[in-house]
Amino acid sequence: MGGTFDPIHNGHLRTALEIRQLLDLNEVRLIPCHIPVHREQPGSNAQQRLEMIRLAVEGEAGLSVDDREIQRSEPSYTINTLESLRQELGQQTSISMVMGMDSFLTLSSWHRWDEFLELAHILVVQRPGWEISLGHHLEDWCRRYSVQSPESIRSTPCGCLLMHRLTPVDISATRIRELIRTNQSPRYLIPDQVWKHIREQGLYR
């Protein structure tokens, strides 16, 4: 599960937990990107974001942080991450790439996007209030690869697209940064240990 996590919040964690339960996964890895390609640069640096994720998942069974993109000096291309994960985990392991609907709608502009399903499944999570509006090219692609059951993902290593509507948890990192910038508390939107770290480091001021 990739993203900038700027900062990580309870919506991210709830999504990760729900996906783990939906697919009966051994592990959900949170993979912070180093240099985003498709969005503005984060408000905190890569090491700060990595530390916040580590604090957030500490002691949470089945959730872990993966720093492979942080270790790269170049922009974070998803195809490179998927190739690296496939090489690490082997050809028969089921790997799922998790992305939000907002990112999915821009998928056809991503570097080598049409190779993603050769390496992993794609699970698209729909946040509260999102409606699907696909262009013709993406609509045809979805029709070809979409499955309705999580079992299709559990039983094969790659190649399936599954849409999943999340339990409503309407939290955004943008809103959290704005609260902090205006001296309002984001408590109960982010883990307490992450909020403590943000205060100690003076982030998002």
N, C-alpha and C positions, 0 to 999 in steps of 0.2 A: 504494500500500500504506500504509494509515493506521494510526495507533496512538499511544499515549502515548510509547513508546520510553523507558521510565523505569527503567533506562537501555537503550539499544540494546545487543543482544548478538549473539553468533554465530549463534544460532537465527534471529533476524530476517534476518541477512545470508544465511544458507544458504537460507532460504525465498525471499528475493528472487531469488537466483541460480537456484534450481531453477525458479521461475516463469518467469523470463526465458528459460531454455532450453526449458521445456515449450511455451511459446507463441511462441517465436522472436521475442521482442520487441526493438525498438530500445532501449527504456529501461524501467526500473522506477523509479518515483518513490516515495521514502519521504516521507510527509506527516504530520508530527507534529501532533496536535491541540493547540489552545491551552487551551480550557476543556472538558474531557470532560463529556458529558451523561449517559452511562450507567454511569459508574464513579466511584470516589473520586478526589479531586484528586491529581495526581502529587507525588512527594517532592522533585522538582527543578523549577525554574521553566521556562517555555517556552523562553527564550533559552539556558539551560543544556542542555536536551534537544536543541535545534536544533544547537548547537555540537558535541555528542557525535556526532550523526548525520553532520555534515559531516566530522568526523575519521574516522569509521568508513568512509565511502564514498570518501574521498579516494584518487584513483588507481585506483578500481575501475570499469572500463569497463562502461557500461550501467546503473549505479546512480547515482541522484542524489537530492538533497534538494529538496523543494518546500515553501516556507514560507508558502503562501497562507493556511492556517488560523491560523498564528501571527500574521499581519498583522491578523487580525480581532480586534475587542475583545469580540465577543459569543461565546456558546457555539458549539462546532464541530458544526454539523449537516451530515451527509454529503450531503444533497440539494444544499446550497449549493455544496459542493466539486465535485460532479459537474456541476452546471450551469456552473460556472466553467470546468472542464476542457473540457467540450463546446464552450463558446463559444470557447475558446482554440484547440482542435485541429481544429474543423470537424465537419461532420455525417457525414463518411464515414470518419473515423479510428476504428479499433477501440480502445475503452477498456475496461479490465477493473478492477473494484474487487475487491481481495483482502481476505478476512476470515477469521479463525479460526472453527472450529466453535462455540466458546463464544459468540462474538458473534453468529454466524448464528442460533443457537437463540433469541435474543431479538429477531430482526429485526423481527417484527411490532409491536414496541413503539417502533420508531424513527420519527422524524418523516418523514412522506411516503414511507415505505419502499416502498410499492407503485408508486412512480414511478421507482425506481432503474433498472429494466431498460429504461426508455424512453431512458435516457442512457448506459448502460454495460452490460457483462456483469458477472456476479458469479462470482468464483472462490473457492470455499470450501476452505481447506486444513485437513486433519484431522491433528492432532498425534498422536504415539504414545499409545495407550491410550484415545483418544476413540471412542465408538460413537454412531451417529446415533440420536436418539430425538426425533422431531418430533411436534408437535401436529397435529391433523387439518387445521387451516387451513393451516399451513405445508407439510404433506405434500402437499395438493392443489396448492398453488402450485408446489412443487418438481416435481411430476409434469408440470405444464403446460410448464415452461420448461427442464427439465434436458436436457443433451446429454451424450453419452459421449465425443466426440472434441474435442481442442483445435482442430482445423481449423475447427469451427463458430464458434469465437471469433475465430480469425485472419481469417476471410473475411467477417465481418459487423461493423458498428459497435457493436451493442448487442443486448440481448434474450435472452441465453443464461445459463444457470446450469450451472456445472461443478464437480463435487466432485473434489478431488485429495488422495490420501494422501501425506503428506510422508515423505521419508527420515527415519528416527528421529533426532532431535537434541533430547533432553529437557532444555531449558534454559528457565528462566523468570526474568523480571525480578524477581519477588517473592523468589525464592531468592537472586539476586545482591544485592539490597538487604539481605537478612538476613545474608549473609556479610560484607558491608562493615560493617554495624552491629555485628557481634560480632567485628570485627577479624580476619576471615579473608580470605584472598586469593581473588578471583574470576578470577584469571588463567587464560587459555585458555577461559574462558566468554565473555569480551568482548574486543574488539580491544585490543591493548596501548596504543594511543594514547588510547583512551577511558578505560582504567583509570588512565593517567597524569593525564588531565584530572580525573577524579573525585578523585584524591588531592590534586592541586594546589588544587582548589576546596573540598575538605572536604565533599563531597556524601554524603548518606545516613548521616551519623553520628548 
